[in-house]
Amino acid sequence: MGASPAAMEWYSRRLPEFAKHDLPKYRDPGAAFAEFASIPFANVPLASPLPSGIMVNLAQRGFSGMKGISDVRLLQTEVVRMGRTIGAEILASEESVASRFDRLVYPEERIVTIGSSSLCERALVNAQARGKKPSVTVLLASAKPETLTIGNRLTQSNLDVSYGFLADSIQHVGSADRVVVGAHLITEDGDVVSSQGADLLALAAKRLGKPVIVLAGPFKAVGRSTNHYSDYLRMVDLELDFTVDRYAVGTRDFSVVSRDLIDAIL
């Protein structure tokens, strides 16, 4: 859910294609950028029907920065440049979030997380590298191998990682010091669209008096209300298969964490 280097590499490849093949089809560049922001893209595995905060901000930057440019070649050049600039800004902002998280975390803290946020991964690895040595429990909604991805990557960075199921969130949160989740986007109401199950995890933390921290950065915040995205979220929920052997937490599965359940957004 974060702007990982891999994701930004994909965006940087997609932007030149968009500039070359799609921009010339539009008389209004604003309409083109709106189209660019409305994922899914055909070649993205598990692409989300809900635009990420990063893509919304990218489109908004396109609206303002490209207004008045009528020459297609110049527009194409500017789109590619914009993508590279925003990519660098996003990575810098994520480094800042990881640094702020490191100052927040105590040595040997017990942390519970869910989903596959690359920003959460970066922050936890950064805390480990600075000697904080957090222990991390990754909650899963199924036993499918792909849900273990973030845990496997954390283990490779020598973090102490264990696994649990979302159904046992009360037990895991009860023995933890804090809950940490990533964000797909943050609405203007302060609510966070995050991984499926993040809302239940936050509710468990609230009940037990454990802090909930959202790692997001400024590029996940959008200027639309939570209600604006309700149709997207209902559409996703209707497509889910909740049987144990088929349901998996992935980029198609979302929940809304109310701002009332969140102690801090970094």
N, C-alpha and C positions, 0 to 999 in steps of 0.2 A: 503493500500500500504506500510505501514511501517512494521518493524519487531516487531509487538506487542507481548506481552507475550503469547497470545493465538496462534499466528502464530509460535513462536519459540517452544511452547509446541508441536505443530503439527509436526514441523521439527524433534524435538527430538524423537518423536514416530516413524516417518517415517524412520529415519536413521538406527535404529537397524533392521527394516524390510528389508531395502535396503541391509544392510550388510549381513544379514542372507540368504535372498532369491535370490538377484540379483547379488551380487559380484561373487559368485562361477561360474556364467554362462559366465563370461568374462575372456579371457586370458590376455587382456590388461586392467588394472585398469583405464587407461585414458579414454577408451571407456565407461566404466561403469559410471564414474563420468560425462561424457558428457551426458549420458542418464539420469542420476539423475537430471541434471540441466535443461533438456528439459521438463518442465511442458507442458501439464497437467498430473497430477496424477489422477487415476481413482476415488479415494475417496475424492478429494478436491472439494467442491461445487464451481461452477463458476471459475474453474481453468483456468488460462490464457494460450493461445497458445504462448504468448511472455514471455520468462524467465525473472524473476525479477533480478535486479542487485544483490540482495542478493544471489540468487541461482547461478548466474554466478560466483560470487566470491567464493562461497562454492565449486563449481566444480574446479575452478582454484587452490584453496587451496588443493583440493584432488589430482590434477595432480602433484603438487610439493611435497606435504607432504607424499604421498603414493608411490612415484616412488621407485622401487627396492624391495618392499615388495611382496614376492611371496606366503608366507604362508597365506591361506585363513582365518584361525582363528585370526591370528595377524592383518590381514587387517581389519577384522570385528571389532575387539577391537579398532583399531586406528580410524576407521570411526566414531564410536560412540563418542570417546573422542574428535575428531575434531568437531563434531556437538555441543557438550556441550561447548567447548572452544569458537567457533565462536558465539554461542548464547549469551554467557556472554559478548563477545566483542561488539556485536551489541547493546545489551541493554545499555552497558556503553556509547557507542557512541551516542545513542539517548538521554540519559540523558545530555550529553554534549551539544548536539544541542538545547535541550529545555532550558538549562541554557543560552546559547548564545542568543537565541531568547528573553528570558526574559530581558536581558540587552539592547536589541534593541528596545523593545516596550515601548511606553510611557503610563502613566496611562490613563485609560479610552479611549484607542484607539478604533476606529471603523475599523473592519477587515472583509474582504470578502474572503470566501474560497469556494471550490467545491470539490466533491469527498468524499472519506472515508479514508483518510490517518490517521493511528493511531499515527504517529509521530506528525502531525498537532494537533491532539486531545491532545496528551500528552503535547506539548508545550503550548497550550492555557490554559489547566488546570493548568499547572505549573505557568503561568503568573497570573492566577486568585488567586492561593494559595499564591502568593507573594504580593498580594494587588494591582496588576495593573488593575484589573477589566475591561478587554477588552469587548466590545460588538461585537458579531459575526453574520454576515449574511451568511447563507449557501445557495448557489445557487443550484437549482435542474434542471434537464433536463426533469423531469416528476413528476407526483404526486403519484407515486407508494410508498407504505410504506417503502420499504427497502432503498430508497434514503434519508430517514430521520434519518438513524441510527446515524451518527456522531452528528447531531444536538441534538438528544435525549440524547446521552451520555454526551454532553457538558452541557445540561440543568440540568442533574442529579448532575453535579459538580457546580451548581449555577451560571453558566455563563449566561449573557444576550444574548439569541439566537433568531434570526428571520430568516425567509425563503423568498427566492425570486426565480424567474425563470431565467434561463440562457439568455432567450430572452430579459430580461430587465437588462442585465449586465451593460450597460452604466449608467443607472440610479443609480444602487446600488454602482458601483465603484465611481461614482461622489460624493456620500455622505460619502465615506469611506476614511480612512487614508492610508491604504495599502491593497494589495492582498497577500494572503498566500496560497500556494498549496504544495502538497506532490509530491513525485517522485516514479515512478515504476523503472526507471533506468535513468542514465545520461550517454550519449555517450561521446566518446573521443573528439567530436566536441564541447562539452559543451551544447548540446541541451538536453532537459528534456522530457522524455516520462512520461506523467502524465494522470490524469483522462480525460475522454472525456469532452470537453468544456473548459479545462484549457487554451488552446491556444486562444480561443475567449476572455476569461476573461483577459488574459495577454495583448491582443491587445487593449481591452478597457482601461486597466490601462495605457498603453503606450500613447494612444491618449489623456488621461486626465492628464498625468503627475504624476500618482500615482505609488509608488514603488511596484515591484513584488518580493516577497521573496519565495524561494523554500527551504523547509525543507527536507533534505535527509540523511545526514551523509555519511561517507566515503564508506560504503558498497554498495551504489547504483551506484557508478561510475564503468563503464566497459571499457575495452580497445578495443572497436569496434566503427566504424563510425555510424552515423545516417542512412546512406544509407543501411547498413547491415540489418537493421530492417524494411526496407520499405515493404518488402513482407509480413512480419507478420502483419504490420499495415493495409495494403490493404486487407488482408484476413479477419481481424476483421471487417473493415468497410463494407465489402460485406455482412456480416452476420447480420448487425444491422437492426432493424425494427424501423423506425422513427415515427410511429404513436403514438399519445399522450398516449393512454391507454396501450401500450406495451413497449415503449422505456424506459429504466432505466439506470442510470449511475451505473456501476458495474465494477468488475475486468476484464471483457472482453472488456471494452470500453476504448480506449486510444486516446490521441492526443499528438502531438509533439510541445512543447513550445520552440521556437528558443532562443538561447542564447542572441540574440540581444534584447529580450523582458524582460530579467531577470536582476534585479538589484543586487541580492545576492543569493548565494546558501550556506546554512548552513549545 
